[in-house]
């Protein structure tokens, strides 16, 4: 008589090895979700059990994270972030695909294409991951490789908000160096990518030569005035207080709220004339802002907030005769806020916890920072640019992070190197770029960013370190 080995799941001769393991998977499946819950509960328990409360360095790091988050909320959220979200939402809605083909396509004049791509970041408030859908869209719609890569780099690197914030927090020379370096990087990297992959670009140019001329819904000059008013409001509302009086900078600072109010009036007229807002609605909003300004003359942020809330209300008003552009503008702006604000919040908290505020120490001793990126050596600049390329920075989190690093002993050259590589690149960013451009182009792009950031840090550190 032939004996068949029995298993708890049935005869092995009939079930077979694959069936055996399949049965085991089925039996273990109900435990999968329970295992995840158990792992989370266990991790939280272990964290709470062993958290080093009472340790001086740990307790100080917790307080530093809260102090930094409070400072950031008071100084930079209302006047910096909120206008930036509206600008980023406007870019998503009012910059058309036709404009992309006309100004960034392979057949567009090279000076125009690279110029538009290089300065486009000045009206964007997006991080290295948020720029990816825009980059993939313009590239697949026919933008040349050089202009598309220039746009990819410039988007997160030269956001006007990031430049203003860098200048106000890290000093005007760092803000200026970041702006010049980022614009120069986008142009040089774009041109080099075009030259390296010249044969592919020539084939794309020939294919696009037979395409019909694209149509645009709204003239470029109208969108330009709209974005100029929005960017102007952002810049002057955040104009930093100068250290000395009697200068042009101090004169602008004294008049900044008057200039901001004038630009808000210009924006109101643009929205009524070209974007479909009814004049009576805008007049009502203007009256509310004026009343808030008269009631709180010493607190200009109050009418500013009233204007922002009123603008959000106007964008959400039902408009049967409209194509939904204004509502879409609000939806895109709110989408940016939901995506960026939580990352920014956690980024600031983590930065304060690990590095502390300038002159204060967090969890990481300042001696470690000095050892890795202190001074202005080739190695310290390379380490800063290389690590920055792989780290993920939510929009604007690089500024408080660098503020903590500089306070802990980081050299100014490596700081600029990280500013020029970090916001434009990250590991998830690289993976998505590879899916769009392929491995070879992605490796070349990343290498160019790291090398140029390293050299820029060396030059900057030699003059200002």
C-alpha positions in Angstrom: 0.0 0.0 0.0 1.4 3.4 -1.0 1.4 6.0 1.8 0.8 9.7 1.2 2.3 12.1 3.6 -0.5 14.2 5.1 -0.3 17.9 5.9 -2.7 20.0 7.8 -3.7 21.5 4.5 -4.3 18.1 2.7 -2.3 15.4 0.9 1.0 16.8 -0.3 0.9 14.6 -3.4 -2.3 16.3 -4.6 -1.7 19.8 -3.2 1.9 20.1 -4.3 4.5 22.6 -3.0 3.0 25.7 -4.6 -0.4 24.8 -3.3 1.1 24.2 0.2 2.5 27.7 0.3 -0.6 29.2 -1.2 -2.7 27.6 1.6 -0.3 29.0 4.1 -0.7 32.5 2.6 -4.5 32.2 2.8 -4.3 31.2 6.4 -2.0 34.0 7.3 -3.8 36.7 5.3 -6.2 37.6 8.2 -3.2 38.3 10.4 -1.6 40.7 8.0 -3.6 43.8 9.0 -3.5 42.8 12.6 0.2 42.5 12.4 0.5 46.0 11.1 -1.7 47.3 13.9 0.4 45.4 16.5 3.6 46.8 15.0 2.4 50.4 15.2 1.1 49.9 18.8 4.4 48.2 19.8 6.5 51.0 18.2 4.6 53.7 20.0 4.9 51.9 23.3 8.6 51.4 22.9 9.1 55.0 22.0 7.1 56.3 25.0 8.8 53.8 27.3 12.3 54.7 26.3 11.9 58.4 25.4 14.7 60.2 27.3 12.6 62.7 29.2 14.7 64.6 31.7 17.8 64.4 29.5 19.0 68.0 29.2 19.9 67.8 25.5 16.7 66.0 24.5 14.4 68.4 26.5 16.2 71.4 25.0 15.8 69.9 21.5 12.0 69.6 22.0 11.8 73.2 23.1 14.0 74.4 20.2 11.6 72.7 17.7 8.6 74.5 19.2 10.4 77.9 19.3 11.4 77.6 15.7 7.9 76.5 14.6 6.4 79.5 16.5 8.8 81.9 14.9 8.1 80.5 11.4 4.3 80.7 11.9 4.5 84.3 13.1 7.0 85.6 10.5 6.4 83.7 7.3 3.0 81.9 6.9 0.5 84.7 6.5 2.6 87.0 4.2 4.8 84.5 2.5 3.0 81.2 2.0 -0.6 82.3 1.4 0.2 84.6 -1.5 2.5 81.9 -2.9 -0.3 79.3 -2.9 -2.5 81.7 -5.0 0.4 82.3 -7.4 1.1 78.6 -7.8 -2.6 77.9 -8.4 -2.7 80.6 -11.0 0.2 79.1 -12.8 -1.6 75.8 -13.0 -4.8 77.3 -14.4 -3.8 80.3 -16.5 -0.6 79.1 -18.2 -2.0 77.1 -21.1 -0.5 74.2 -23.0 -0.6 76.3 -26.1 1.7 78.8 -24.4 4.1 76.0 -23.6 4.3 74.9 -27.2 4.7 78.5 -28.4 7.4 79.6 -25.9 9.1 76.4 -24.9 8.7 74.1 -27.9 11.6 72.7 -29.8 10.9 75.2 -32.6 10.6 78.2 -30.4 13.4 80.8 -30.6 16.2 79.6 -28.3 16.6 82.8 -26.4 12.9 83.1 -25.7 12.6 79.4 -24.7 15.5 79.4 -22.3 14.6 82.9 -21.0 11.0 81.9 -20.2 12.1 78.6 -18.6 14.8 80.1 -16.5 12.7 82.8 -14.9 9.5 80.7 -14.6 10.5 79.6 -11.1 10.2 83.2 -9.9 6.4 82.8 -10.0 6.2 79.3 -8.7 6.0 78.1 -5.1 6.6 74.4 -5.6 9.1 71.8 -4.3 11.2 69.4 -6.3 8.3 66.9 -6.3 5.5 69.3 -7.1 7.3 70.6 -10.2 7.4 67.1 -11.7 3.8 67.0 -13.2 4.4 70.4 -14.7 7.7 69.3 -16.1 6.4 66.0 -17.5 3.4 67.9 -19.0 5.4 70.5 -20.9 8.0 67.9 -22.0 5.5 65.5 -23.3 3.6 68.4 -25.0 6.7 69.1 -27.0 9.0 71.4 -25.0 12.6 71.0 -26.0 14.9 69.0 -23.6 17.0 72.1 -22.8 14.1 74.4 -21.9 12.2 71.6 -20.1 15.2 70.8 -17.9 15.8 74.5 -17.3 12.2 74.7 -16.2 12.6 71.6 -14.0 15.5 73.1 -12.2 14.3 76.7 -12.0 10.8 75.8 -10.7 11.8 74.9 -7.1 15.2 76.6 -7.1 14.3 80.3 -7.8 10.8 80.6 -6.4 10.4 84.3 -5.6 9.2 83.4 -2.2 12.2 81.2 -1.6 14.5 84.0 -2.7 12.8 86.6 -0.5 12.7 84.2 2.5 16.4 83.3 2.0 17.4 87.0 1.9 15.3 87.9 5.0 16.4 84.9 7.1 20.0 84.1 5.9 21.1 87.6 4.7 20.7 89.6 1.4 24.0 88.3 0.0 22.9 84.7 0.3 19.5 85.5 -1.3 21.2 87.3 -4.2 23.7 84.5 -4.6 20.9 82.0 -4.7 19.0 83.9 -7.3 22.0 84.5 -9.6 23.2 80.9 -9.1 19.9 79.3 -9.7 19.1 81.3 -12.9 22.6 80.7 -14.2 22.3 77.0 -13.3 19.0 76.6 -15.2 20.5 78.2 -18.3 23.8 76.3 -18.3 22.3 72.9 -17.4 19.6 73.3 -20.0 22.1 74.2 -22.7 24.5 71.4 -21.8 21.6 68.8 -21.8 20.6 70.1 -25.3 24.2 69.8 -26.6 24.8 66.4 -25.0 21.6 64.9 -26.5 21.7 67.1 -29.7 20.7 64.3 -32.1 17.5 63.5 -30.3 16.6 67.2 -30.1 17.1 67.7 -33.9 14.7 64.8 -34.5 12.0 66.4 -32.2 12.5 69.7 -33.9 11.8 68.2 -37.4 8.7 66.4 -36.1 7.3 69.6 -34.6 7.9 71.6 -37.8 4.8 70.2 -39.4 2.5 70.9 -36.4 -0.1 73.7 -36.7 0.5 77.0 -34.8 -1.1 76.7 -31.3 -3.9 79.0 -30.2 -3.9 80.7 -26.8 -7.0 81.6 -24.9 -5.6 84.8 -23.2 -2.7 86.9 -24.5 0.6 86.4 -22.8 0.8 90.1 -21.8 -2.5 89.9 -19.8 -1.2 86.9 -17.8 2.1 88.7 -17.4 0.4 91.7 -15.8 -1.6 89.3 -13.6 1.4 87.5 -12.3 3.5 90.7 -11.9 0.8 92.1 -9.6 0.7 88.9 -7.5 4.5 88.6 -7.3 4.7 92.3 -6.4 2.3 91.9 -3.5 4.4 88.9 -2.3 7.7 90.8 -2.5 6.6 94.1 -0.9 4.5 92.5 1.8 7.7 90.6 2.9 10.2 93.5 2.4 12.7 93.0 5.2 13.6 95.7 7.8 17.0 97.2 7.0 19.7 97.4 9.7 20.4 101.1 8.9 18.1 104.0 7.9 18.4 106.6 5.2 18.9 104.0 2.4 16.7 103.1 -0.6 16.0 99.7 1.1 14.7 101.5 4.3 12.6 103.9 2.2 11.0 101.0 0.4 10.4 99.3 3.8 8.7 102.4 5.1 6.4 102.5 2.1 5.9 98.7 1.7 2.3 98.6 2.8 1.3 101.5 0.5 3.0 99.8 -2.4 1.3 96.5 -1.5 -2.1 98.2 -1.4 -1.5 99.8 -4.8 -0.6 96.5 -6.3 -3.7 94.9 -4.7 -5.8 97.6 -6.4 -4.1 96.8 -9.8 -4.8 93.1 -9.3 -8.4 93.9 -8.5 -8.8 95.8 -11.8 -7.1 93.0 -13.7 -9.5 90.4 -12.2 -12.5 92.6 -13.1 -11.3 93.5 -16.6 -9.9 90.2 -17.8 -10.9 87.4 -15.5 -14.6 87.8 -15.1 -15.0 89.1 -11.5 -18.0 91.5 -11.3 -17.1 95.0 -10.4 -19.7 95.2 -7.6 -18.2 92.1 -5.9 -14.7 93.6 -6.1 -16.0 97.0 -4.8 -17.6 95.2 -1.8 -14.3 93.4 -1.0 -12.4 96.7 -1.4 -14.7 98.4 1.1 -14.1 95.6 3.6 -10.3 95.8 3.3 -10.4 99.6 3.6 -12.6 99.4 6.7 -10.2 96.8 8.3 -7.2 99.1 7.5 -8.9 102.1 9.1 -9.8 100.1 12.2 -6.4 98.5 12.7 -3.9 101.1 11.3 -1.0 99.6 13.4 -1.7 96.0 12.3 -1.5 95.9 8.5 -1.7 92.1 8.5 -5.4 92.4 9.4 -6.6 94.0 6.2 -4.2 91.7 4.3 -5.9 88.6 5.8 -9.4 90.2 5.0 -8.3 90.6 1.4 -7.1 87.0 1.2 -10.3 85.6 2.7 -12.4 87.8 0.4 -10.4 86.7 -2.7 -11.1 83.1 -1.7 -14.8 83.9 -1.4 -14.8 85.6 -4.8 -13.2 82.6 -6.5 -15.8 80.2 -5.1 -18.8 82.3 -6.1 -21.1 80.5 -8.6 -20.8 82.0 -12.0 -23.2 80.3 -14.6 -21.7 82.3 -17.5 -18.1 81.4 -16.6 -16.0 78.5 -17.7 -15.0 77.8 -14.2 -11.5 79.3 -14.3 -11.8 81.2 -11.1 -13.1 78.2 -9.1 -10.3 76.1 -10.6 -7.8 78.7 -9.5 -9.0 78.3 -5.9 -9.0 74.5 -6.1 -5.4 74.5 -7.4 -4.3 77.0 -4.7 -6.0 75.0 -2.0 -4.4 71.8 -3.3 -0.9 73.4 -3.0 -1.7 74.4 0.5 -2.9 71.0 1.6 0.2 69.4 0.0 2.8 71.8 1.2 1.7 73.0 4.7 1.9 69.6 6.5 5.3 69.0 5.0 6.5 72.4 5.9 5.2 72.1 9.5 7.0 68.8 10.1 10.1 70.0 8.3 10.4 73.0 10.6 9.7 70.9 13.7 12.3 68.3 12.7 14.8 71.0 11.8 14.4 72.7 15.2 14.6 69.4 17.1 17.8 68.2 15.3 19.6 71.5 14.8 18.0 74.1 17.0 17.8 77.8 16.3 20.9 80.0 15.4 23.1 80.1 18.4 21.3 77.2 20.0 21.9 73.5 19.8 19.3 70.8 19.1 19.9 67.1 19.4 22.8 67.1 17.0 26.0 68.6 18.5 27.4 71.5 16.5 30.8 69.9 16.4 29.4 67.2 14.1 28.1 69.8 11.7 31.5 71.6 11.7 33.2 68.3 11.0 31.1 67.4 7.9 30.3 70.8 6.3 32.3 73.4 8.1 34.8 75.6 6.4 35.0 75.9 2.6 36.9 72.9 1.4 36.1 71.0 -1.8 35.0 68.0 0.3 32.6 70.0 2.5 31.0 71.6 -0.5 30.7 68.3 -2.3 29.2 66.6 0.8 26.6 69.5 1.1 25.6 69.4 -2.6 25.5 65.6 -2.8 23.4 65.1 0.4 21.2 68.0 -0.6 20.6 66.3 -4.0 19.2 63.2 -2.3 17.3 64.8 0.6 13.7 65.8 0.2 13.0 69.5 1.0 9.3 70.6 1.1 9.0 74.1 -0.3 10.8 76.6 1.9 11.9 74.1 4.5 15.5 74.4 3.3 15.6 77.9 4.7 15.0 77.0 8.4 17.1 73.9 8.0 20.0 75.9 6.7 19.5 78.5 9.4 20.0 75.8 12.0 23.0 74.4 10.2 24.7 77.8 9.9 24.1 78.4 13.6 25.7 75.0 14.3 28.9 75.8 12.3 28.1 75.1 8.7 30.3 77.1 6.2 28.6 79.6 4.0 30.0 78.0 0.8 28.5 74.6 1.6 25.3 76.3 2.6 24.9 77.9 -0.8 25.9 74.5 -2.4 23.0 72.8 -0.5 20.6 75.7 -1.5 21.5 75.2 -5.2 21.2 71.4 -5.2 18.7 70.5 -2.4 15.4 72.2 -3.5 15.8 71.2 -7.1 16.5 67.5 -6.5 15.5 64.7 -4.2 15.6 60.9 -4.4 11.8 60.6 -5.2 12.3 63.4 -7.7 15.1 61.5 -9.5 12.9 58.3 -9.8 10.1 60.3 -11.5 12.5 62.2 -13.8 13.9 58.8 -14.9 10.4 57.6 -15.9 10.1 60.7 -18.1 13.7 61.2 -19.5 15.2 57.7 -19.1 18.2 56.7 -17.0 21.0 58.3 -19.1 19.5 61.8 -19.2 18.6 61.6 -15.5 22.2 60.6 -14.4 23.6 63.5 -16.5 21.2 66.0 -15.1 21.9 65.0 -11.5 25.7 65.0 -12.0 25.5 68.5 -13.6 23.6 69.9 -10.6 25.9 68.4 -8.0 29.1 69.5 -9.8 27.9 73.0 -10.4 26.6 73.4 -6.9 29.9 72.3 -5.5 31.9 74.8 -7.6 29.5 77.6 -6.8 29.9 76.9 -3.1 33.6 77.1 -3.4 33.5 80.4 -5.2 30.9 81.9 -2.8 32.8 80.7 0.3 36.0 82.2 -1.0 34.4 85.7 -1.0 31.9 85.5 1.9 33.0 82.5 4.0 
